[in-house]
Amino acid sequence: MATTDDTVSEATEETWRTVFGHPEPYPEQADGIEAARDVAARDGFLALEGACGTGKTMLALTAGIDLVRDPDSDYERVLVLTSVKQQLRQFEADLRAINDDLPDDWRPVSGLTLVGKADVCPYARENRGGVDTSNVYDRCEGLRERTRDLVGEGGDTTPGALAEQARRAQTGFADTADDGVNYLETAGEPTPYLPEMPDHGGSSTRDGVEYCPFYAQYLADLPEEGDAAEAVPFDFTDRGLVDAEELVGLAAGHGTCPHSVMGAMLPEIEVVIGNYYHAFDPTTVGGFTGALVDDSTFVVCDEAHMLEPRVRDLVSDGVADASLRDAENELTRVIQPVQFEDAGKQTEGTTDADLVRGELADAEVSLDEVKLLREFVVDLREELDRRVESFLDRERRGWRANLTDLDDEEIPLRDPEEPAVDEITEWAREAGYGERVWSRAEQVGAVVARILDEAEDEDRQRAAPGVGRTLNAWYRCDHETYFRELELRRTWDETEPPESWRRAYSARLALHNCVPADAIGDRLAEFGGGVLMSATLAPLSVFREVTGLNHLESEGRPVEDRTYGLGFPEENRASFALDVPKFTFSNRGAPGEDNETRRAHVDAVATVAATTPGNVLVGMPSYGEAEWMAESLEDNSQVDKPVLLDESSDDAVTESLKSDFFAGESKVLVTSIRGTLTEGVDYEGDRLAAAVVCGVPIINTSSPRTRAVKTAYDREFGDGFETALTVPAVRKARQAIGRVIRGTDEVGVRCLVDARYARESWNAVREYLPEYEREEFRPVSADMLQFGLERFWDGHDA
């Protein structure tokens, strides 16, 4: 249990006010803090929707830290999970604000931001030592393994001696150290090692064993018994927040491994800031953050409207065709030494055969099981090849002559709307592959990787363990909540034959968890309590169902709800639900068609763009529709502002586009509502004067996976279209609209363009807006929009 210093004053009913990082909380913040603290003290959770400006990050941190510092509480840490980098930075900023405002006789609240190896490995950061961001995970595991082998049982040295050897290598080049060539520098700090990876026991030709000096130093600092935190070379209990850059500078400057130090610090930190992977990804929790997932942790799930889709991806599985190919090769390399020796064909390599036999015996895996798995993988790839060719021959005739014109595809392995055993499982049964190969695949794959890691001097991630794990899950998981399919993703591989689909596609056997509520609820149940929050959770009844909170409540864990609207002056915003034809495919047709629906939506957006004295953000249901809208606005005589189009692209291109939008004269930016510019981007100040959403961005309902999810939700919750499709789509629209008003002095227009937002009908979505938004988004006809806009802007300085 974490406690405050002896000098902390006696607790009062509102001890959290000492922790709160600003002079006075908003009324909604005070209510939310007390609600979160109260329910978490009873081992429960608060589901909180708070509009932009509610101060949700400070609210959650204050409640959690107050419990951690309460001597009568069992909470020892706060774990913050967010899917948006900007929100991560906001939690960092608010934690710093809390520490800056603490009484002088309080120790700072310790904090740590979790990042991946590529962000903290000194070699990867500087692209030195044969390590870069593309191979850092493989190289790291290989170097760590060799470092442990050198100092482990049978090793010929100590970790301290290895680190010292690398330091001595530096001093041998002291005559040129002044030019900065010899010291590896990172995060603004020099390290005690050369930029090249050292080796042990080699000659000048570098024929020794390569090792990582940073990891060696960490092992040297690690106590044989006791707390791993003793290996941290700096005092972090009084430092406050340690972000990634500071962690790297402090650790690497000492010569120790920043990633290992991060892991050693974790159990002792009061506020850990990470992402959903750190709590919901089975691999990450099993290998790195498991110590955080217990009942002494107060968990904060930020951007919780994304919890369901993100966790669905994390708890789903799959195996690529290329991984099956690599696993086949790995299985072969384990089998061959024994076969060659048994056949008397091997004069060298007896050690390899002995190694294989020994490792298999230790793992209680037979060579016949390894052979069976290889046979199965070979046949599975042939079946996959047959199915892909058959699908393309049937659905994309002439595809061999037009490989560059192919699109991504999904090939369902059962009827998405009728739960049943999938076709791959049926094929395997008919081919004679039964439970033995499926159930033992994971264990066989693990021992194959262990053998190859021991026998082969290379840094790479083995395919066999992942293939084995997925095959085991494929056979074990049910066929009602899980959906299996073949996914084809566009790529290009010149090494494949000219008429092979593998030249144009990468294929993947995918196992989708359609209903992740149990996975979410089970993981939340492992925490002591916490807050799940977002600006767009409504309707909370649906959110509680799809995240497993209702199940937790039925098991005796209390769950409370809070909804807070915009606290900024209402006169600073104009909100319209425009009653124009629904932007459905049946109404609008394909992009380029000229009809009433498309004309009405272009006219509405053009009116907002022409009347608004500032930047306008336009969200469309897809990138294709965004392209059509951008072209239509450029041709529209009302619009005299530059029109920017956001296309599906990498982060660098998106950041450049965003900078162009913010700079200079007012512009219109058109994007997909499912892109990155309508969620998690802060359009603060005068960066955005209006946001327009056309249509309800329901995802493609013809996709087999989407149909399977809807069917699974039908069975689980009664109305799959509502819970799986409509509610998430409305949340997306609300996220985009929420970009406009971000502060007390900000002024702007919000416009939802589609009759489904404006009126009640069989497929209306107005009911999915929270009550405070329904009151503000008054229905308005198209002919009254310009009048409403002009009246609003006339009342505000441009």
C-alpha positions in Angstrom: 0.0 0.0 0.0 1.4 3.4 -1.0 1.2 6.2 1.6 2.0 9.9 1.8 4.7 11.4 4.0 4.3 11.6 7.7 3.8 15.4 7.3 0.6 15.0 5.2 -2.3 16.5 7.1 -5.1 14.4 8.5 -7.5 13.2 5.8 -10.8 15.1 5.3 -13.9 14.3 3.3 -12.3 16.0 0.3 -8.6 15.0 0.5 -8.5 14.9 -3.3 -8.5 18.7 -3.4 -4.9 18.7 -2.2 -4.0 16.5 -5.2 -6.1 18.4 -7.7 -3.7 20.2 -10.0 -5.7 23.5 -10.5 -7.0 26.2 -8.2 -10.6 25.1 -8.4 -12.4 22.2 -10.1 -15.4 22.6 -12.4 -18.6 21.4 -10.7 -18.6 18.4 -13.0 -15.0 17.6 -12.1 -15.7 17.7 -8.4 -18.8 15.4 -8.8 -16.8 13.0 -11.1 -13.8 12.8 -8.8 -16.0 12.0 -5.8 -18.0 9.4 -7.8 -14.9 7.7 -9.2 -13.2 7.7 -5.8 -16.4 6.3 -4.1 -17.1 3.5 -6.5 -13.4 2.5 -6.8 -13.2 2.3 -3.0 -16.0 -0.3 -3.3 -14.0 -2.2 -6.0 -16.1 -0.8 -8.7 -16.0 1.2 -11.9 -17.3 4.6 -13.2 -18.5 4.9 -16.8 -18.2 8.6 -17.6 -19.1 10.6 -20.6 -17.8 14.1 -20.4 -17.8 16.6 -23.2 -14.6 18.3 -24.3 -13.6 20.7 -21.6 -14.9 18.6 -18.7 -11.3 18.0 -17.5 -11.6 14.2 -17.6 -7.8 13.6 -17.5 -7.4 15.6 -14.3 -10.5 14.1 -12.9 -9.3 10.6 -13.3 -5.8 11.2 -12.2 -7.0 13.1 -9.1 -9.3 10.3 -8.0 -6.7 7.6 -8.6 -3.8 9.4 -7.0 -5.9 10.3 -3.9 -6.7 6.6 -3.5 -3.1 5.6 -3.9 -2.0 8.1 -1.3 -4.8 7.2 1.1 -3.3 5.1 3.9 -6.6 3.3 4.3 -6.8 2.2 0.6 -5.3 -0.9 -0.9 -4.5 0.9 -4.2 -0.8 1.2 -5.0 -0.8 2.6 -8.5 -2.9 4.2 -11.3 -2.6 2.6 -14.8 -3.7 5.0 -17.6 -4.7 3.4 -20.9 -5.3 5.5 -24.0 -5.4 4.8 -27.7 -4.5 8.4 -28.8 -1.0 9.8 -28.5 -2.3 13.3 -27.9 -4.2 12.1 -24.9 -1.1 10.4 -23.6 0.6 13.8 -23.7 -2.4 15.3 -21.9 -2.0 12.8 -19.0 1.7 13.7 -18.8 0.9 17.4 -18.7 -1.8 17.0 -16.0 0.5 14.8 -13.9 3.2 17.5 -14.0 0.5 20.1 -13.1 -0.4 18.0 -10.1 3.2 17.7 -8.9 3.8 21.4 -9.5 0.8 22.3 -7.2 1.5 19.8 -4.4 2.3 21.2 -0.9 6.0 21.7 -0.4 6.1 18.9 2.2 4.6 16.3 -0.1 6.8 14.1 -2.2 6.1 14.2 -5.9 3.8 11.6 -7.5 6.0 9.2 -9.4 5.1 8.6 -13.0 6.3 6.6 -16.0 5.3 6.6 -19.7 5.5 3.2 -21.3 6.9 3.0 -24.8 8.2 0.2 -27.1 11.8 -1.0 -27.5 12.2 1.0 -30.7 11.7 4.2 -28.7 14.2 3.4 -26.0 16.9 1.1 -27.4 20.0 3.4 -27.8 21.2 1.5 -30.9 17.8 1.5 -32.6 17.2 5.2 -31.9 20.5 6.1 -33.5 20.5 3.3 -36.2 23.8 1.9 -35.0 25.2 -1.5 -34.0 23.2 -3.2 -36.8 19.9 -2.2 -35.0 17.1 -0.1 -36.4 13.4 0.2 -35.9 12.6 -2.6 -38.3 14.7 -5.3 -36.6 15.0 -4.0 -33.0 12.8 -6.7 -31.5 14.6 -9.6 -33.2 18.0 -8.1 -32.5 17.2 -7.3 -28.9 16.0 -10.8 -28.1 19.1 -12.4 -29.8 21.6 -10.1 -28.1 20.0 -10.6 -24.7 20.0 -14.3 -25.1 23.7 -14.3 -26.0 24.5 -12.0 -23.1 22.7 -14.3 -20.7 24.5 -17.3 -22.2 27.9 -15.6 -21.7 27.2 -15.1 -18.0 24.9 -17.9 -17.2 25.7 -21.4 -16.1 28.7 -22.5 -18.0 29.5 -19.0 -19.1 33.1 -17.7 -19.0 32.5 -14.2 -17.6 30.3 -12.0 -15.5 27.9 -9.3 -16.7 30.0 -6.6 -15.0 33.1 -7.8 -16.9 31.2 -7.7 -20.2 30.1 -4.1 -19.5 33.6 -3.2 -18.4 35.1 -4.8 -21.6 32.8 -2.5 -23.7 33.9 0.5 -21.7 37.6 -0.4 -22.1 37.0 -0.6 -25.9 36.1 3.1 -25.7 39.2 4.1 -23.9 41.3 2.5 -26.6 40.1 5.2 -29.0 40.5 8.1 -26.6 42.7 10.0 -29.0 39.8 10.6 -31.4 37.0 11.0 -28.8 36.9 14.7 -29.2 35.4 14.5 -32.6 32.3 12.7 -31.2 32.8 9.6 -33.4 33.4 7.1 -30.7 30.8 7.6 -28.1 27.3 6.4 -28.9 25.0 9.3 -28.0 21.3 9.3 -27.5 18.6 11.5 -25.9 21.2 14.2 -25.7 23.5 12.1 -23.5 26.8 10.3 -24.2 26.9 6.6 -23.3 30.1 4.8 -22.2 30.1 2.5 -25.3 31.1 2.6 -28.9 28.4 2.9 -31.6 29.2 -0.6 -32.8 28.1 -3.7 -31.0 30.9 -5.3 -28.9 31.8 -9.0 -29.0 33.4 -11.3 -26.4 36.2 -13.7 -27.0 36.9 -12.7 -30.5 39.9 -11.5 -32.4 40.3 -8.3 -34.3 38.2 -9.9 -37.1 35.2 -9.9 -34.7 34.7 -13.7 -34.6 33.6 -13.6 -31.0 30.1 -13.6 -29.5 28.2 -10.4 -30.0 26.4 -9.1 -26.9 24.6 -6.0 -25.6 26.7 -3.9 -23.1 23.6 -2.0 -21.9 21.9 -5.3 -21.0 25.1 -6.6 -19.4 25.3 -3.6 -17.2 21.6 -4.0 -16.2 22.3 -7.7 -15.3 25.4 -6.5 -13.3 23.2 -4.0 -11.3 20.4 -6.5 -10.7 20.6 -7.9 -7.2 20.7 -11.7 -6.8 17.9 -11.5 -4.4 15.5 -8.6 -3.6 13.8 -5.9 -5.6 14.6 -5.4 -9.3 14.1 -1.7 -8.7 17.5 -1.7 -7.1 19.0 -2.0 -10.6 17.6 1.4 -11.5 20.7 3.7 -11.5 18.8 6.9 -10.5 16.3 7.9 -7.8 12.8 7.9 -9.4 10.7 8.2 -6.3 11.3 12.0 -6.0 11.6 12.8 -9.7 7.9 13.0 -10.6 7.1 11.9 -14.1 9.8 10.2 -16.1 8.9 10.3 -19.8 10.6 8.2 -22.5 13.2 10.8 -23.4 14.3 11.3 -19.8 14.3 7.6 -19.1 16.6 6.9 -22.1 19.0 9.7 -21.1 19.2 8.7 -17.5 19.6 4.9 -18.2 21.8 5.0 -21.3 24.0 7.7 -19.8 24.7 5.2 -17.0 25.3 2.5 -19.5 22.3 0.4 -18.6 19.4 -0.9 -20.7 16.5 1.7 -20.7 13.8 -1.0 -21.6 14.9 -3.2 -18.7 15.1 -0.3 -16.4 11.5 0.6 -17.4 10.4 -2.9 -16.5 12.2 -2.7 -13.1 10.6 0.6 -12.3 7.0 -0.5 -13.1 6.0 -2.1 -9.7 7.2 1.0 -7.8 5.6 3.7 -9.9 2.4 5.5 -8.7 1.1 6.5 -12.2 1.9 4.4 -15.2 0.8 5.9 -18.6 0.4 3.4 -21.5 -2.0 2.2 -24.1 -4.5 -0.6 -24.5 -1.8 -3.1 -25.4 -0.4 -2.9 -21.9 -3.6 -4.3 -20.3 -5.4 -6.2 -23.0 -2.8 -7.8 -25.3 -2.2 -11.3 -24.0 1.5 -11.3 -25.2 2.3 -7.9 -23.6 0.6 -8.6 -20.3 2.3 -12.0 -20.2 5.8 -10.7 -20.9 6.0 -7.2 -19.6 3.1 -5.5 -17.8 1.6 -8.4 -15.9 2.6 -7.0 -12.5 0.3 -4.0 -13.1 -2.8 -6.2 -13.7 -4.1 -6.8 -10.2 -6.5 -5.5 -7.6 -4.0 -2.9 -6.3 -4.3 -1.0 -9.6 -6.8 1.8 -10.3 -7.3 1.6 -14.0 -8.2 4.5 -16.3 -9.5 3.6 -19.7 -9.4 6.8 -21.7 -11.1 7.2 -25.1 -13.2 4.3 -23.9 -15.5 4.4 -26.9 -12.6 2.7 -28.7 -12.2 0.0 -26.0 -14.5 -2.5 -27.7 -13.0 -2.4 -31.3 -9.4 -2.1 -30.0 -9.7 -5.1 -27.7 -11.6 -7.1 -30.4 -8.4 -6.7 -32.5 -6.1 -7.6 -29.6 -8.0 -10.8 -28.6 -8.4 -11.9 -32.2 -5.7 -14.0 -33.8 -4.4 -15.0 -37.2 -1.6 -16.5 -39.1 -0.1 -15.3 -42.4 0.7 -17.5 -45.4 4.3 -16.3 -45.2 4.4 -17.4 -41.5 3.2 -20.8 -42.4 6.0 -21.0 -45.0 8.6 -19.9 -42.5 7.2 -22.3 -39.9 7.5 -25.1 -42.4 11.2 -24.2 -42.9 11.8 -24.1 -39.2 10.2 -27.5 -38.6 12.3 -28.9 -41.4 15.5 -27.6 -39.9 14.7 -29.3 -36.6 13.8 -32.6 -38.3 16.7 -32.9 -40.7 19.7 -33.3 -38.3 18.1 -36.4 -36.8 17.0 -37.8 -40.2 20.5 -37.3 -41.6 22.1 -38.9 -38.7 19.7 -41.9 -38.6 20.4 -42.4 -42.4 24.1 -42.3 -41.9 24.5 -39.3 -44.2 25.8 -36.9 -41.6 29.5 -36.8 -40.8 29.2 -33.5 -39.0 26.3 -32.1 -37.0 25.9 -34.9 -34.5 25.7 -32.2 -31.9 22.7 -30.7 -33.7 20.9 -34.1 -33.6 21.8 -34.5 -29.9 20.5 -31.1 -29.2 17.2 -31.8 -31.0 16.7 -35.1 -29.2 17.6 -33.5 -25.8 15.3 -30.5 -26.2 12.4 -32.6 -27.5 12.8 -35.0 -24.5 12.9 -32.2 -22.0 9.7 -30.7 -23.5 8.0 -34.2 -23.8 7.5 -33.6 -27.5 8.2 -36.5 -29.9 9.9 -36.1 -33.3 6.8 -37.7 -34.8 4.8 -34.8 -33.5 7.2 -32.3 -35.2 6.9 -34.2 -38.4 3.1 -34.3 -38.2 2.9 -30.6 -37.7 5.2 -30.0 -40.7 3.0 -32.2 -42.8 -0.1 -30.4 -41.7 1.5 -26.9 -42.4 2.5 -28.0 -45.9 -1.0 -29.3 -46.7 -2.6 -26.3 -45.1 -0.6 -24.0 -47.4 -1.7 -26.0 -50.4 -5.4 -25.8 -49.3 -5.0 -22.1 -48.8 -3.5 -21.7 -52.2 -6.4 -23.8 -53.8 -9.0 -21.7 -52.0 -7.5 -18.4 -53.0 -7.2 -19.4 -56.7 -10.8 -20.8 -56.7 -12.2 -17.6 -55.2 -10.3 -15.3 -57.7 -11.3 -17.5 -60.6 -14.9 -17.3 -59.5 -15.1 -13.6 -58.5 -12.3 -11.9 -60.4 -12.1 -13.5 -63.8 -8.9 -12.7 -65.7 -7.1 -11.8 -62.5 -3.8 -13.3 -63.6 -3.6 -10.7 -66.4 -4.5 -7.8 -64.1 -2.7 -8.4 -60.9 -2.2 -4.7 -60.3 -6.0 -4.0 -60.4 -6.9 -6.3 -57.6 -8.6 -5.1 -54.3 -8.4 -6.4 -50.8 -10.7 -9.3 -50.3 -12.3 -11.4 -47.5 -13.1 -15.1 -48.1 -15.5 -16.4 -45.5 -15.0 -19.9 -44.3 -18.6 -20.3 -43.2 -21.8 -18.4 -43.7 -21.3 -15.2 -41.6 -24.9 -15.3 -40.5 -25.1 -19.0 -39.6 -22.6 -20.1 -36.9 -21.1 -23.4 -37.9 -17.8 -25.3 -38.1 -15.5 -23.5 -40.6 -14.4 -25.1 -43.8 -10.7 -25.3 -42.9 -11.5 -27.3 -39.8 -13.8 -29.6 -41.9 -11.0 -30.0 -44.5 -8.5 -30.9 -41.8 -10.9 -33.5 -40.4 -11.5 -35.1 -43.8 -7.7 -35.1 -44.5 -7.1 -37.1 -41.4 -5.8 -34.3 -39.1 -7.5 -34.6 -35.8 -7.2 -33.2 -32.3 -3.6 -34.4 -31.9 -2.1 -32.0 -34.4 -4.2 -29.0 -33.4 -3.9 -29.4 -29.6 -0.1 -30.0 -29.6 0.8 -27.3 -32.2 1.5 -24.6 -29.7 3.9 -26.8 -27.6 5.6 -28.2 -30.7 6.1 -24.7 -32.1 7.6 -23.4 -28.8 10.2 -26.2 -28.6 11.1 -25.8 -32.3 11.9 -22.1 -31.7 13.9 -23.0 -28.6 16.0 -25.5 -30.5 16.7 -23.1 -33.4 17.6 -20.3 -31.0 20.2 -22.6 -29.4 21.6 -23.9 -32.7 21.5 -20.9 -35.0 23.4 -17.7 -34.5 20.9 -15.3 -35.9 18.6 -12.6 -34.5 15.1 -13.2 -35.8 11.6 -13.9 -34.5 10.6 -17.5 -35.1 7.4 -18.2 -36.9 6.7 -21.7 -35.4 5.5 -20.5 -31.9 2.9 -18.0 -33.4 1.7 -20.6 -36.0 1.3 -23.2 -33.2 -0.5 -20.8 -30.9 -2.9 -19.7 -33.7 -3.6 -23.3 -34.8 -4.4 -24.3 -31.3 -6.8 -21.3 -30.8 -8.4 -22.1 -34.2 -9.4 -25.5 -33.0 -10.2 -24.5 -29.4 -12.4 -21.4 -29.9 -16.1 -21.7 -30.5 -17.9 -21.0 -33.8 -20.6 -18.7 -32.5 -18.6 -15.8 -31.1 -15.5 -16.4 -33.3 -15.5 -16.0 -37.1 -12.9 -17.5 -39.4 -12.0 -16.3 -42.8 -9.2 -15.8 -45.3 -8.0 -12.3 -45.7 -6.2 -11.0 -48.9 -4.3 -7.8 -48.6 -2.8 -5.9 -51.5 1.0 -6.1 -51.6 3.6 -6.6 -54.3 6.3 -9.3 -54.3 8.5 -9.5 -57.5 10.0 -12.8 -56.2 6.8 -14.7 -56.7 5.9 -16.1 -60.1 4.2 -13.6 -62.6 0.8 -15.4 -62.5 0.8 -16.3 -58.8 -1.7 -14.5 -56.5 1.2 -14.3 -54.0 2.8 -11.7 -56.2 -0.2 -9.4 -55.6 -1.5 -10.5 -52.2 -0.5 -11.5 -48.8 -2.9 -14.0 -47.3 -3.9 -14.5 -43.7 -6.0 -17.1 -41.9 -8.0 -14.9 -39.5 -9.7 -15.8 -36.3 -11.9 -12.9 -35.2 -13.4 -12.6 -31.7 -16.7 -11.0 -32.7 -17.9 -10.3 -29.1 -15.0 -9.1 -26.9 -17.3 -8.2 -24.0 -16.1 -11.2 -22.0 -12.5 -10.5 -22.7 -12.9 -6.9 -21.6 -14.9 -7.7 -18.6 -12.6 -10.5 -17.4 -9.6 -8.3 -17.7 -11.3 -5.3 -15.9 -12.3 -7.7 -13.1 -8.6 -8.3 -12.4 -8.2 -4.6 -11.5 -9.3 -3.1 -8.2 -11.6 -0.6 -9.9 -11.3 2.5 -12.0 -12.8 4.9 -14.6 -13.8 4.3 -18.2 -14.3 7.6 -19.9 -14.8 9.4 -23.2 -16.5 12.4 -24.7 -18.7 9.9 -26.6 -20.0 6.9 -24.7 -23.7 7.4 -25.1 -25.9 5.5 -24.9 -24.3 4.2 -21.7 -26.7 1.2 -21.6 -25.1 -0.1 -24.8 -21.6 0.7 -23.6 -22.1 -1.2 -20.4 -23.3 -4.3 -22.4 -20.5 -4.4 -25.0 -17.7 -3.8 -22.5 -18.8 -6.4 -20.0 -19.6 -3.9 -17.2 -23.1 -5.2 -16.8 -21.7 -8.7 -16.2 -19.3 -7.3 -13.6 -22.2 -5.6 -11.9 -24.1 -8.9 -11.8 -21.1 -10.5 -10.1 -21.2 -7.9 -7.3 -18.9 -5.2 -8.6 -20.6 -1.8 -8.5 -20.8 0.2 -11.7 -21.9 3.9 -11.7 -22.6 6.2 -14.6 -22.1 10.0 -15.1 -22.8 12.2 -18.1 -21.6 15.8 -18.3 -22.4 18.1 -21.2 -20.4 21.1 -22.6 -19.6 23.5 -19.8 -18.7 26.3 -22.1 -21.0 29.3 -22.9 -23.8 28.0 -25.1 -24.0 31.3 -27.0 -20.5 30.5 -28.4 -21.8 27.7 -30.5 -24.4 27.0 -33.1 -25.6 23.4 -33.5 -27.6 22.2 -36.5 -29.2 18.8 -37.3 -30.0 19.4 -41.0 -33.1 17.7 -42.3 -31.9 16.7 -45.8 -32.2 13.3 -47.6 -30.4 10.5 -45.8 -26.9 9.9 -47.1 -27.5 6.2 -47.6 -26.2 4.2 -50.6 -29.7 3.6 -51.8 -30.3 7.3 -51.8 -27.0 8.7 -53.0 -25.8 6.0 -55.4 -22.1 5.9 -56.4 -19.9 8.9 -56.2 -20.3 11.1 -59.3 -24.1 10.5 -59.7 -26.2 13.6 -59.9 -29.2 13.3 -57.7 -31.2 15.2 -55.0 -29.4 13.6 -52.1 -25.9 14.4 -53.3 -26.9 18.0 -54.3 -28.4 18.6 -50.9 -25.3 17.5 -49.1 -22.9 19.5 -51.3 -25.2 22.6 -50.9 -25.2 22.2 -47.1 -21.4 21.9 -46.9 -20.9 24.8 -49.3 -23.2 27.0 -47.3 -21.3 26.3 -44.1 -17.9 26.8 -45.9 -19.0 30.1 -47.5 -20.6 31.6 -44.4 -18.0 30.6 -41.8 -15.1 33.0 -41.2 -12.5 30.4 -40.6 -11.4 26.8 -41.2 -14.0 24.1 -41.9 -13.6 20.4 -41.3 -15.9 18.1 -43.3 -16.3 14.4 -42.4 -17.6 11.9 -45.0 -18.5 8.2 -44.5 -15.4 7.0 -46.5 -12.3 8.3 -48.3 -14.1 7.7 -51.6 -16.9 10.0 -50.6 -14.4 12.5 -49.2 -12.8 12.7 -52.7 -16.2 13.2 -54.3 -17.1 16.0 -51.8 -13.7 17.8 -52.3 -14.1 17.8 -56.0 -17.7 19.0 -55.7 -16.7 21.9 -53.4 -13.9 23.0 -55.7 -16.5 23.2 -58.5 -19.0 25.1 -56.4 -19.2 28.8 -57.0 -20.2 29.5 -53.3 -16.8 28.3 -52.0 -13.9 30.6 -52.4 -11.7 28.9 -49.9 -8.9 26.4 -50.8 -10.2 22.8 -50.5 -7.8 20.2 -49.0 -8.4 16.5 -49.3 -7.2 14.0 -46.8 -6.5 10.6 -48.3 -5.6 7.3 -46.6 -1.9 7.8 -46.1 1.0 7.6 -43.6 1.5 9.7 -40.5 4.0 12.0 -42.2 1.7 12.9 -45.0 -1.2 13.5 -42.6 0.9 15.7 -40.4 1.9 17.8 -43.4 -1.7 18.2 -44.5 -2.7 19.2 -41.0 0.0 21.9 -40.9 -1.2 23.2 -44.3 -4.7 23.4 -42.9 -3.7 25.4 -39.9 -1.4 27.8 -41.8 -2.4 31.0 -43.6 -5.8 31.7 -45.0 -9.0 29.9 -44.1 -9.5 26.5 -45.8 -11.9 23.6 -46.0 -10.4 20.1 -45.1 -12.4 17.1 -46.3 -11.7 13.7 -44.8 -13.1 10.3 -43.9 -15.0 10.2 -40.6 -13.0 7.0 -40.0 -9.7 8.6 -40.5 -7.2 10.1 -38.0 -8.2 13.8 -38.4 -11.6 13.6 -36.8 -10.6 12.0 -33.6 -7.8 12.7 -31.1 -6.7 15.9 -33.0 -6.8 19.1 -31.0 -8.1 22.0 -33.1 -7.6 24.5 -30.3 -8.0 28.2 -30.5 -9.0 29.5 -33.9 -7.8 26.5 -35.8 -11.3 25.3 -36.5 -14.5 27.4 -36.8 -16.9 24.7 -38.1 -17.3 20.9 -38.4 -19.7 19.2 -40.7 -20.6 15.5 -40.8 -22.5 14.2 -43.8 -24.4 10.9 -43.2 -24.1 8.3 -40.5 -20.7 6.6 -41.0 -21.9 3.0 -40.6 -19.2 0.6 -41.9 -19.7 -1.6 -44.9 -22.4 -4.0 -44.0 -21.6 -6.3 -46.9 -18.3 -7.4 -45.4 -18.4 -11.0 -44.2 -16.6 -10.0 -41.0 -19.1 -7.2 -40.3 -22.0 -9.5 -41.0 -20.5 -12.1 -38.6 -20.1 -9.5 -35.9 -23.7 -8.3 -36.4 -25.0 -11.9 -36.1 -22.9 -12.5 -33.0 -24.3 -9.3 -31.4 -27.8 -10.3 -32.4 -27.4 -13.5 -30.4 -25.6 -11.8 -27.5 -27.5 -8.5 -27.1 -30.6 -8.8 -29.2 -30.0 -6.1 -31.8 -26.7 -6.5 -33.5 -27.3 -3.6 -36.0 -27.8 -1.2 -33.2 -25.0 -2.3 -30.9 -22.3 -3.3 -33.4 -22.9 -0.8 -36.2 -25.2 2.2 -35.5 -24.0 3.2 -32.0 -20.2 3.1 -33.0 -21.1 5.1 -36.1 -22.9 7.9 -34.2 -19.9 8.0 -31.8 -17.6 8.6 -34.7 -19.8 11.5 -35.9 -19.9 13.0 -32.5 -16.1 12.7 -32.2 -15.7 14.8 -35.4 -18.3 17.4 -34.2 -16.5 17.6 -30.9 -13.3 19.0 -32.6 -14.8 22.5 -32.7 -15.4 23.8 -29.2 -12.4 23.0 -27.0 -12.3 25.9 -24.6 -14.2 28.6 -22.8 -13.5 31.4 -25.4 -13.8 29.2 -28.6 -16.6 29.9 -31.0 -17.8 27.6 -33.7 -20.5 25.8 -35.7 -21.4 22.1 -35.5 -23.6 20.6 -38.3 -24.9 17.1 -38.6 -26.2 16.7 -42.2 -28.7 13.9 -42.6 -32.4 13.5 -41.8 -31.6 10.6 -39.4 -30.0 13.1 -37.0 -33.0 15.5 -37.3 -36.2 13.4 -37.1 -37.6 10.2 -35.8 -37.9 7.4 -38.3 -37.3 3.7 -38.6 -33.5 4.2 -39.0 -33.1 7.5 -37.2 -30.1 7.9 -34.9 -31.2 11.0 -33.0 -32.0 8.8 -30.0 -28.4 7.8 -29.7 -27.4 11.4 -29.0 -27.3 12.1 -25.2 -30.1 14.3 -24.0 -27.9 17.4 -23.7 -27.0 17.1 -27.4 -30.5 16.5 -28.6 -31.5 19.7 -26.9 -28.8 21.6 -28.7 -28.9 20.0 -32.1 -32.3 21.4 -33.1 -33.7 20.1 -36.5 -33.4 22.7 -39.2 -34.5 22.6 -42.9 -32.0 23.2 -45.7 -33.5 26.6 -46.6 -33.0 27.9 -43.0 -29.4 26.8 -42.6 -27.9 30.0 -44.2 -30.1 32.2 -42.1 -29.1 30.4 -38.9 -25.4 30.6 -39.8 -25.5 34.3 -40.7 -27.4 35.2 -37.5 -24.8 33.3 -35.4 -21.8 34.8 -37.1 -23.3 38.3 -37.1 -23.3 38.0 -33.3 -19.6 37.2 -33.1 -16.6 39.0 -34.3 -15.0 37.2 -37.3 
